[in-house]
Amino acid sequence: MQRRQLLAGMAVCSLAGRAARARTLVDDGAAIDAWAAANRFAGVAAIGRRGKAIATRCFGLASIEDQQPATPTTKYAIGSISKWFTTAAVLRLCDQGCLTLDAPLATWLPAIEGAAGTEVRLVDLLCNSSGIPDRLIAAAKTDPAIRSSEASAGEMVARFVTGDLAFVPGARFDYTVLNWVIVRALLERVTGAPFAALMRDLVLEPAGVPGVGIAEHGFAGVPGLAPAYRSSGPPVRKLDSVPGFAAASGTFYANAGDLVTAAHAIFGARLLSPTSRKAMLTVRMVEDDYAIGGRVRVLDGRTWAWETGRIGGYRAHVAHDTADDRTIVVLGNTDMDQGVIEMLVETLAGADGRA
């Protein structure tokens, strides 16, 4: 996006709220503004406390073709941050006695045969260490029809969860989509409900974020969703075709305020039992800072739930300070370097952590 167009489309939205303890909102806002200008950022950045967005800043255009500016209500695809929501659903069922993290997959999916059924536990899927080879992605590289398939998660599990394991479950981190296709199939079998409905009932409505959505047929045409771009001049869209069976892994979408509220609900006392919250914050794959459903980082002695999302041209980052109940959200739609966004989040998180 041209700098002139970015500045013309910039909207700065300040929402009244509590003053931040570590830095003033003016200081935080100034840091965000400087970063956004330096990196020609188009999207929304928000700081929240106790589930409420207390400062939201909006930059550039949500839709270049329509000249629509980004606003606090603009929705963006959130990629792997979707796994937080899926994991919360699993843990709510654990809290209700319907699931157990350490039981083997065949307990609920008896059609899974061999070591995948008897040796892989549910928790191994959630921390991406199952050892199940991702034959799904390998097949999708040679058969593009898989990306537009209407097959259910259960059908894809039957088709691709076969053969030997690649390594002993829990031995190493292997970030694969198939793990989460299995999680979706398991959830649907245990509850008897379609994924979108069970997510609504188990997580989204109890967390107070019914506006969070799940794209089951790709992102094009989702109401209120900013399109994502590969380039801005001329605008070239970058909307990945993601089939519904992969929704548990990465097809959720939300606005910044939704994510502030959701982080508070998931990592606070609203949604999960203390045991389940601890599980989401206990790092299991140490070299990758990965717990279950997402990463956890310690900055200046403070524990942060820390997850990024990247799908098509969308970029997302949510960090939640579990002690101070402070949340940082950055959402964009211009295919920028994820590391540049992380630098901003680290700056804001580190400033709070040093106080």
DAQUIWO-V939804 format. One record per residue. N is the residue number from 1. OMEGA is omega as a letter, one per 30 degrees, with the letter a starting at -180 (NA if undefined). D_LAST is the distance of its C-alpha to the last C-alpha in Angstrom with 2 decimals. Layout:
# DAQUIWO-V939804
N;OMEGA;D_LAST, N;OMEGA;D_LAST
This chain:
# DAQUIWO-V939804
1;l;36.33, 2;a;37.38, 3;a;34.76, 4;a;36.96, 5;l;37.20, 6;a;33.48, 7;l;32.74, 8;a;35.63, 9;a;34.42, 10;l;30.76, 11;l;29.67, 12;a;26.32, 13;l;25.78, 14;a;23.14, 15;a;23.17, 16;l;22.30, 17;a;19.74, 18;l;16.74, 19;l;13.99, 20;a;10.75, 21;a;8.01, 22;l;5.22, 23;l;8.19, 24;l;11.76, 25;l;14.42, 26;l;16.26, 27;l;13.74, 28;l;13.57, 29;l;17.33, 30;l;18.01, 31;l;16.51, 32;a;18.66, 33;a;21.64, 34;l;21.63, 35;a;21.50, 36;a;24.21, 37;a;26.43, 38;a;26.19, 39;l;27.09, 40;a;29.55, 41;l;27.83, 42;a;29.80, 43;a;28.14, 44;l;25.38, 45;a;21.58, 46;l;19.77, 47;a;16.44, 48;l;16.98, 49;l;15.82, 50;l;18.13, 51;l;20.80, 52;l;21.09, 53;a;20.55, 54;l;18.88, 55;l;19.21, 56;a;21.95, 57;a;23.20, 58;a;26.63, 59;l;28.28, 60;a;31.86, 61;l;34.61, 62;l;34.73, 63;a;38.46, 64;a;39.78, 65;a;43.41, 66;a;42.99, 67;l;40.52, 68;a;38.26, 69;l;34.68, 70;l;31.74, 71;l;30.60, 72;a;28.07, 73;l;30.97, 74;a;32.02, 75;l;32.19, 76;l;31.61, 77;a;32.63, 78;l;29.71, 79;a;31.43, 80;l;30.08, 81;l;27.48, 82;a;30.75, 83;l;30.62, 84;a;27.80, 85;l;30.26, 86;a;33.17, 87;l;31.40, 88;l;30.42, 89;l;34.15, 90;a;35.14, 91;l;32.82, 92;l;34.07, 93;l;37.54, 94;l;36.50, 95;l;35.23, 96;l;38.64, 97;a;40.51, 98;a;41.95, 99;l;40.27, 100;a;39.10, 101;a;36.76, 102;l;38.76, 103;l;42.24, 104;a;44.17, 105;a;44.70, 106;l;48.40, 107;a;47.53, 108;a;46.96, 109;a;48.48, 110;l;51.71, 111;l;52.98, 112;a;50.54, 113;l;52.73, 114;a;52.36, 115;l;49.20, 116;a;47.01, 117;a;48.12, 118;a;48.26, 119;a;45.50, 120;l;42.73, 121;l;40.50, 122;a;38.63, 123;l;35.30, 124;l;36.54, 125;a;36.87, 126;l;33.39, 127;l;31.75, 128;l;34.25, 129;a;36.00, 130;a;39.37, 131;l;41.62, 132;a;43.63, 133;a;44.66, 134;l;43.79, 135;l;47.39, 136;a;46.48, 137;l;44.63, 138;l;47.33, 139;a;49.97, 140;l;48.20, 141;l;48.37, 142;a;52.15, 143;a;52.70, 144;a;50.85, 145;l;52.34, 146;a;49.82, 147;l;47.06, 148;a;49.01, 149;l;50.37, 150;a;50.58, 151;l;50.80, 152;l;48.84, 153;l;46.17, 154;l;48.71, 155;l;51.30, 156;l;48.98, 157;l;48.11, 158;a;51.85, 159;a;52.46, 160;l;49.72, 161;a;48.63, 162;l;51.55, 163;a;52.39, 164;l;50.58, 165;l;46.87, 166;l;45.36, 167;l;43.46, 168;a;42.80, 169;a;40.36, 170;a;36.85, 171;l;37.71, 172;a;35.75, 173;a;33.73, 174;a;36.03, 175;a;34.62, 176;l;37.77, 177;a;38.72, 178;l;41.51, 179;a;39.20, 180;l;38.03, 181;l;41.56, 182;l;42.48, 183;l;39.61, 184;a;40.95, 185;l;44.48, 186;l;43.48, 187;a;41.69, 188;l;44.68, 189;a;47.14, 190;a;45.38, 191;a;44.87, 192;a;47.96, 193;l;46.01, 194;a;45.27, 195;a;41.77, 196;a;40.77, 197;a;42.09, 198;l;40.44, 199;l;37.05, 200;a;37.55, 201;a;38.53, 202;a;36.17, 203;a;32.91, 204;l;32.97, 205;l;34.47, 206;l;32.75, 207;a;29.35, 208;l;30.29, 209;a;30.61, 210;l;34.40, 211;l;34.01, 212;a;32.79, 213;l;35.91, 214;l;37.56, 215;a;39.81, 216;a;42.87, 217;a;45.03, 218;a;42.81, 219;a;40.56, 220;l;43.26, 221;l;44.07, 222;a;41.15, 223;l;40.78, 224;a;37.66, 225;l;36.52, 226;l;35.81, 227;l;38.09, 228;a;36.62, 229;l;37.85, 230;l;38.73, 231;a;39.29, 232;a;39.37, 233;f;42.27, 234;a;44.52, 235;l;42.51, 236;a;43.06, 237;l;41.63, 238;a;40.18, 239;a;40.49, 240;l;40.96, 241;a;43.63, 242;a;41.99, 243;a;44.35, 244;a;43.58, 245;l;43.90, 246;a;40.63, 247;a;38.68, 248;a;36.69, 249;a;35.25, 250;a;34.31, 251;l;36.12, 252;l;33.86, 253;a;32.76, 254;l;30.40, 255;a;28.61, 256;l;24.86, 257;l;24.77, 258;a;26.78, 259;l;24.31, 260;a;21.35, 261;a;23.65, 262;l;24.95, 263;l;21.68, 264;a;20.84, 265;a;24.42, 266;a;24.63, 267;l;21.43, 268;a;21.24, 269;a;24.09, 270;a;26.52, 271;a;28.53, 272;l;28.59, 273;l;29.19, 274;l;26.59, 275;a;28.74, 276;l;28.70, 277;l;24.97, 278;l;24.58, 279;a;27.19, 280;a;25.32, 281;l;22.23, 282;a;24.30, 283;l;24.73, 284;l;28.45, 285;a;28.99, 286;a;26.58, 287;a;27.45, 288;a;26.71, 289;a;23.61, 290;l;25.92, 291;l;26.10, 292;l;28.63, 293;a;28.69, 294;a;25.66, 295;l;23.06, 296;l;19.99, 297;l;17.28, 298;l;14.57, 299;l;11.63, 300;l;9.35, 301;a;10.89, 302;a;10.61, 303;a;14.07, 304;l;15.04, 305;a;18.60, 306;a;19.39, 307;l;22.77, 308;l;24.68, 309;l;28.07, 310;l;30.86, 311;a;34.36, 312;l;36.83, 313;a;35.12, 314;l;32.24, 315;a;28.67, 316;l;25.88, 317;l;22.41, 318;l;20.46, 319;a;17.13, 320;l;16.01, 321;a;12.93, 322;l;15.09, 323;a;12.79, 324;a;11.23, 325;l;14.49, 326;a;13.19, 327;l;15.76, 328;a;16.35, 329;l;20.07, 330;a;22.12, 331;l;25.92, 332;a;28.54, 333;a;32.29, 334;l;33.19, 335;a;33.27, 336;a;30.46, 337;a;28.92, 338;a;26.53, 339;l;24.53, 340;l;23.81, 341;a;22.29, 342;l;20.19, 343;l;18.81, 344;a;17.52, 345;l;16.03, 346;l;14.33, 347;a;12.90, 348;l;11.59, 349;a;10.45, 350;l;8.83, 351;l;6.90, 352;a;5.61, 353;a;5.57, 354;a;3.79, 355;NA;0.00
